[in-house]
Amino acid sequence: MKYFATVPLGIEGVAAEEVREVGASSVTSDVGKVFYEGDLRLMYLSNFMLRTVNRVFILILRERFKDLNDIGRLARSLTYSDFIKENMSFAVRAERYGEHDFTSIDVKRVVGAAVIESYMGEKGHRLKVNLDNPDVEFFVLVRNDEVIMGINTTGRSLHKRGYRVYNHPAALKTTLAAAMVRLSQLKEGDALLDPMCGGATILIEAVHKLRRYPLIMFRSDFTFRKLLIHDEWLEAEVAEELLEKILFTQHVVTGIDVSPKALEGAMKNLRAGFVDDTIKLLVGDAARTESYEGVPATVIVTNPPYGMRSHNIKKIPKFYKEFLRILSDLYPGATLVAITASHKALEEALNTVSASVLRKLDVMHGGLNAVIFVARI
Ligand SMILES: C[S@@+](CC[C@H](N)C(=O)[O-])C[C@H]1O[C@@H](n2cnc3c(N)ncnc32)[C@H](O)[C@@H]1O
């Protein structure tokens, strides 16, 4: 089977590596997507294990097209009865990027009509459309002269993990946090620190990875259950295998934040994420040496304030220099992974402490252009 996963912009390479790790073959990445191949088991594994992707789709079409009519023709040429039963409803979602003389609404209309026509030709039955709660959701992505069509096996995006009971006002997307943890190359035995941890997203994602917690521990509303190809025995087998692989290991993981309210919320998230037994939270100012007393760190992964919302933007360069100076004094040789939209300020601060920047990834976060830095301090 052919699959593709949608991925936050900028972390496609990291996601491709994760997709390879779950056993996929022919893995290639593209803007905001990773394409891959594998068997039906992989549909379950992808939804239960991939921490850096949004949704997993069965790829049913990937072609070049000339115009809107051509998209309709390509969509009509597909066989839908392998995926959808007569009594089921469907919806078409569409996204469009590039210059075209049609809109994404036109794409939805044309592809919707093509699905109905093709099914009618095959089965003599007119499928019903249900835009709010469809049994099967087709996703059409038009980018320049390429059209990609897939069947959503996930439902709500996988970045909605289910453990986030407290929503920090500047919370980091779980998928980006998971990508940062991968970029840090965190492994068993490392001491992890997030000195501005907020609701603790990064720390939770890190421990989930180390302990191999499958995503099904926290949510189970996957839309693959409605598809004709769904095999509930296979799903149960995959889920059981993953649950058996969980490691209840202890880790040295510390979160610091200046806001007691954020830490109160973080504690709720730790409990909901079953990691409160191994993550320590401390109230402290990241720009003061005494906040780190007794805190070990070999890997630092953090999402400092950008200065867009809560912090005065003018104070950010000074603040970044202060906390980096302390981190490089206390933890020389540590790996630092940090995400910020104030990237010039962070780059300058990294230069000031003579850190070596190993990688820089341009990503989008909350509608802002942000950069993930990977550095040795
Ligand atoms: C962008 S938020 C982090 C959000 C977090 N990654 C999450 O997903 O919930 C930045 C955090 O830095 C904290 N902060 C701001 N200034 C600080 C300082 N001087 N020392 C420690 N924490 C600070 C804020 O309270 C806020 O929780």
PDBQT file of the ligand as one rigid body, heavy atoms in Angstrom, charges set to zero:
ROOT
HETATM    1  C1  LIG A 401       6.846  29.747  24.814  1.00  0.00    +0.000 C 
HETATM    2  S1  LIG A 401       6.481  29.361  26.447  1.00  0.00    +0.000 S 
HETATM    3  C2  LIG A 401       6.872  27.644  26.585  1.00  0.00    +0.000 C 
HETATM    4  C3  LIG A 401       5.700  26.791  26.240  1.00  0.00    +0.000 C 
HETATM    5  C4  LIG A 401       5.963  25.320  26.382  1.00  0.00    +0.000 C 
HETATM    6  N1  LIG A 401       6.957  24.838  25.458  1.00  0.00    +0.000 N 
HETATM    7  C5  LIG A 401       4.671  24.546  26.231  1.00  0.00    +0.000 C 
HETATM    8  O1  LIG A 401       4.507  23.819  25.226  1.00  0.00    +0.000 OA
HETATM    9  O2  LIG A 401       3.769  24.685  27.053  1.00  0.00    +0.000 OA
HETATM   10  C6  LIG A 401       7.769  30.144  27.311  1.00  0.00    +0.000 C 
HETATM   11  C7  LIG A 401       7.761  29.923  28.813  1.00  0.00    +0.000 C 
HETATM   12  O3  LIG A 401       8.910  30.602  29.352  1.00  0.00    +0.000 OA
HETATM   13  C8  LIG A 401       8.568  31.036  30.628  1.00  0.00    +0.000 C 
HETATM   14  N2  LIG A 401       9.518  32.100  31.007  1.00  0.00    +0.000 N 
HETATM   15  C9  LIG A 401       9.554  33.374  30.590  1.00  0.00    +0.000 A 
HETATM   16  N3  LIG A 401      10.600  34.018  31.152  1.00  0.00    +0.000 NA
HETATM   17  C10 LIG A 401      11.237  33.132  31.935  1.00  0.00    +0.000 A 
HETATM   18  C11 LIG A 401      12.382  33.162  32.751  1.00  0.00    +0.000 A 
HETATM   19  N4  LIG A 401      13.074  34.289  32.927  1.00  0.00    +0.000 N 
HETATM   20  N5  LIG A 401      12.746  32.045  33.386  1.00  0.00    +0.000 NA
HETATM   21  C12 LIG A 401      12.039  30.894  33.247  1.00  0.00    +0.000 A 
HETATM   22  N6  LIG A 401      10.933  30.798  32.502  1.00  0.00    +0.000 NA
HETATM   23  C13 LIG A 401      10.545  31.884  31.833  1.00  0.00    +0.000 A 
HETATM   24  C14 LIG A 401       7.130  31.502  30.512  1.00  0.00    +0.000 C 
HETATM   25  O4  LIG A 401       6.483  31.490  31.790  1.00  0.00    +0.000 OA
HETATM   26  C15 LIG A 401       6.549  30.464  29.549  1.00  0.00    +0.000 C 
HETATM   27  O5  LIG A 401       5.953  29.432  30.269  1.00  0.00    +0.000 OA
ENDROOT
TORSDOF 0
